[in-house]
Amino acid sequence: MKRIEIDPITRLEGHGKITIFLNEQGEVDNAYLQIPELRGFEKFVEGLPVEEIPRVVPRICGV
Amino acid sequence: MKLKFGIYWGAACGGCDVAILDTHEKILEIADMADIFLWPLAMDFKYKKIRALEDNYLDASFFSGAIRNSENEEIARLLRRKSKVMVALGACAHIGGIPGLANMYTREDVLNRVYRESESTINEEGIIPREAWSEGEYELELPRFYNTVKTLDQIINVEYYIPGCPPVPLQIYSALTLVRDGMLPPKGSVIGAGDRALCEQCPRVKEEKKLTGIKRVHEVIPDPEKCLLEQGLICLGPVTRSGCGSRCIKSGVPCRGCYGPVDDVKDQGFAMLSALASSLDAKEQKDIDAIIDTIEDPLRTLHRFSLAASMLRRKKV
């Protein structure tokens, strides 16, 4: 099975990778979008003083 | 002859890349000074093109973002090999930045919270990202999510640092002109920033007042003319490098240290703790402790951007 990788996908915020599998006839058999990036804001803002949250979460996306 | 640049992000928000674009019309001068070979935010290049370049082909690469997973590390090492000069761009590459706060937890803590426990996630099977996955003929890989967030110079040699979250656009531009004009300072230098502490340039008035307690921002309406620290608000100005244009302080918001430490300071957070200790209106240990105890969340206040670069570095595991 032929495999096409688009890595990285570009002109967006963040990281992404597309993998396309082609069958014997060269048709798309399956395709996957993967997001390889994680920082974990959900965890490390826990317990942070609430007035500090607006100074931290803008760093989720700066685009 | 035109220079050759690479621009890349690891564990980042893209704000450093946007700060490059925020040089406005100067972006045309940047386009004149260099051909870009990688810049995922703005242009379409693939990793395999970079892998095919000769070693040291690029004159300089600018890497923003922390090292959070094996892909960040792999591309950092790749760009190091392909670049004569490696520049850490922004707080995350420089000192770990906000993503470095994850060093308060383990890899499992983070993955469990994000994929299994978060209120908005439905994941009945409790699946977390796996490095290798297959179903029949389909095989996929993901980068390894590390236990510890690292700064760029904890994994590769870095020649220069452009600090800030994000760096001031014109400071990025002036740093790029140092590359263009062959005017770079000794290796290891911070470029595109000041040499002194932010405090020394602060427009607010200091009265050498001793602190009787630490306040949270909602507990005080600060006098707009006076030092925020002397009004009881923790401000990292005494230990943070200047160069940001005092954006926060001018808006009445105390500094959290995104420009990193001044030259002679190794650990920004502890230097701030030391500065605080010498500003307290207390002599006895118990009185000092009582005031220090009023700091809400000292770790994430004093090491907000620098935990990954600090002596603490991470939670013990």
Interface residues (C-beta under 8 A of the other chain):
Chain A: M1 I6 D7 P8 T10 R11 L12 E13 G14 H15 T19 F21 N30 Y32 Q34 P36 E37 L38 R39 G40 E42 K43 F44 E46 G47 L48 P49 E51 E52 R55 V56 P58 R59 I60 C61 G62 V63
Chain B: W9 A11 A12 C13 G14 G15 C16 D17 V18 P40 L41 A42 M43 D44 F45 K46 Y47 R68 N69 E71 G97 I98 P99 L101 A102 M104 Y105 D109 V110 L111 R113 V114 S118 P129 E137 Y138 L140 L142 P143 F145 C165 P166 R216 V217 H218 V253 R256 E296 D297 R300 T301 R304
